[in-house]
């Protein structure tokens, strides 16, 4: 008796594996899209909290720029803006962000200044989340 498999047995095994993956892959993409959209929404909410805390801790006006390709936190100093933190935006996760890029400004007390309601819709596949920041600085993630 010989050990191993013949070439036809290997081919049949690979065909079966390919069929199973072909059926399962579309069903796995929806949960992965949801995870990516939730992570992008969480990143924006966390950047908002970080900007507010940075403004309070450093007692300086702080700006958070939210765009599809980046999230950037800068502290305004007499010498000019100094970048404190940057992270790739939702686009890095292949998440589409609708809504204009905005700059959120925080006073040294951590209160948002000059901001009316800001909202962005994040979408990937069938997964969608909407982030709303009120003029009082409350962040809400909606389905």
VMD Tcl script that draws the C-alpha trace (Angstrom):
set ca {
  {0.00 0.00 0.00}
  {1.35 3.47 -0.93}
  {0.95 6.65 1.07}
  {-0.32 9.89 -0.38}
  {-2.94 10.96 -2.87}
  {-3.18 10.69 -6.63}
  {-3.47 13.75 -8.85}
  {-7.21 13.25 -9.56}
  {-7.91 13.04 -5.82}
  {-6.05 16.31 -5.20}
  {-7.93 18.04 -8.03}
  {-11.31 16.85 -6.72}
  {-10.39 18.06 -3.23}
  {-9.39 21.50 -4.53}
  {-12.61 21.79 -6.55}
  {-14.68 21.00 -3.46}
  {-12.78 23.57 -1.37}
  {-13.22 26.20 -4.13}
  {-16.98 25.56 -4.29}
  {-17.36 25.86 -0.52}
  {-15.36 29.12 -0.48}
  {-17.35 30.46 -3.43}
  {-20.58 29.91 -1.51}
  {-19.29 31.15 1.87}
  {-17.29 34.24 0.77}
  {-20.27 36.51 -0.06}
  {-21.86 35.68 3.28}
  {-18.65 36.59 5.11}
  {-18.27 39.97 3.40}
  {-21.33 41.56 5.08}
  {-20.04 41.07 8.66}
  {-16.58 42.25 7.61}
  {-18.12 45.40 6.08}
  {-20.02 46.05 9.31}
  {-16.84 45.70 11.36}
  {-14.96 48.13 9.09}
  {-17.75 50.75 9.25}
  {-18.06 50.45 13.03}
  {-14.30 50.81 13.42}
  {-14.28 53.94 11.24}
  {-17.15 55.43 13.26}
  {-15.36 54.59 16.50}
  {-12.17 56.21 15.21}
  {-13.98 59.49 14.51}
  {-15.71 59.45 17.92}
  {-12.40 58.68 19.66}
  {-10.63 61.46 17.74}
  {-13.32 63.89 18.93}
  {-12.79 62.84 22.56}
  {-9.01 63.07 22.14}
  {-9.27 66.59 20.71}
  {-11.48 67.74 23.55}
  {-9.14 66.29 26.20}
  {-6.07 67.71 24.49}
  {-7.64 71.19 24.53}
  {-8.34 70.91 28.24}
  {-5.00 69.39 29.25}
  {-2.89 71.83 27.23}
  {-5.24 74.81 27.84}
  {-5.03 75.77 24.18}
  {-7.38 76.04 21.23}
  {-7.33 72.70 19.43}
  {-8.49 71.77 15.93}
  {-9.62 68.36 14.73}
  {-9.76 67.92 10.96}
  {-12.02 65.10 9.82}
  {-11.79 64.03 6.19}
  {-12.14 60.80 4.27}
  {-8.39 60.25 4.10}
  {-7.21 61.48 7.50}
  {-8.01 62.53 11.05}
  {-5.63 65.24 12.27}
  {-5.33 66.95 15.66}
  {-3.46 70.25 15.94}
  {-2.92 72.59 18.87}
  {-2.81 76.29 18.04}
  {0.23 77.94 19.64}
  {1.66 81.46 19.25}
  {4.28 80.01 16.90}
  {1.60 78.39 14.75}
  {-0.28 75.11 14.68}
  {1.51 72.06 16.08}
  {0.39 68.60 15.06}
  {-0.23 66.37 18.06}
  {-1.85 63.36 16.46}
  {-2.78 62.00 13.04}
  {-4.42 58.84 11.85}
  {-5.68 57.55 8.50}
  {-9.34 58.31 7.90}
  {-12.19 55.95 6.98}
  {-10.84 55.62 3.44}
  {-7.96 53.51 4.76}
  {-10.54 50.86 5.69}
  {-12.17 51.22 2.23}
  {-15.13 52.91 3.91}
  {-16.85 55.67 1.95}
  {-17.50 58.86 3.91}
  {-20.19 61.21 2.63}
  {-20.35 64.68 4.05}
  {-17.88 67.51 3.74}
  {-14.50 67.44 5.42}
  {-14.82 69.57 8.55}
  {-12.54 71.24 11.05}
  {-13.85 71.08 14.61}
  {-12.40 73.73 16.93}
  {-12.26 73.31 20.71}
  {-11.69 76.07 23.26}
  {-9.19 75.61 26.10}
  {-12.18 74.60 28.25}
  {-12.95 71.73 25.85}
  {-16.11 73.31 24.43}
  {-16.57 73.21 20.68}
  {-16.54 76.65 19.06}
  {-18.27 77.82 15.91}
  {-19.75 74.45 15.12}
  {-23.26 73.77 14.06}
  {-24.32 70.16 13.73}
  {-21.81 68.07 11.79}
  {-22.69 64.71 10.31}
  {-21.03 62.10 8.16}
  {-22.39 58.88 6.70}
  {-20.00 55.95 6.55}
  {-20.78 53.16 4.09}
  {-19.16 49.95 2.95}
  {-21.20 47.33 1.14}
  {-24.55 47.08 2.91}
  {-23.21 48.42 6.23}
  {-24.00 52.05 7.06}
  {-23.47 54.23 10.14}
  {-24.15 57.93 10.58}
  {-22.06 60.04 12.95}
  {-23.68 63.21 14.26}
  {-21.86 65.79 16.37}
  {-24.21 68.31 17.93}
  {-23.31 71.96 18.37}
  {-22.86 71.18 22.07}
  {-20.20 68.60 21.21}
  {-22.18 65.40 21.78}
  {-21.22 62.53 19.50}
  {-23.89 60.06 18.40}
  {-23.43 57.05 16.12}
  {-26.66 56.01 14.41}
  {-27.51 52.96 12.36}
}
mol new
graphics top color blue
foreach p $ca { graphics top sphere $p radius 0.5 }
foreach p [lrange $ca 0 end-1] q [lrange $ca 1 end] { graphics top cylinder $p $q radius 0.2 }
display resetview
